């Protein structure tokens, strides 16, 4: 993730093929992950446990500068049924939760 001198988020930074593949495998196997990511809306780091559902590509308007940004997002659900949409280049780390 790149941030300019005004703390505005710049364009999406592609994630590694390894990360993409590991997330896709977790989706296919219905595995739960612990994900540490930066939440842009709340401007803070968050750690959650979710079951990833899909990876999608979206074009969204940057709330800070009004420009449109395309990026990949992980869609997931927690054990309470809350849904999450996490921009992949905001993910700091993730790990499989063994149940």
Secondary structure, 3 states (H helix, E strand, C coil): CCECCCCCECCCCCCCHHHHHHHHHHHHHCCEEEEEEEECCCCEEEEEEEEEEEEEEEEEECCCCCCEEEEEEEEEECCCCCEEEEEHHHEEEEEECCC
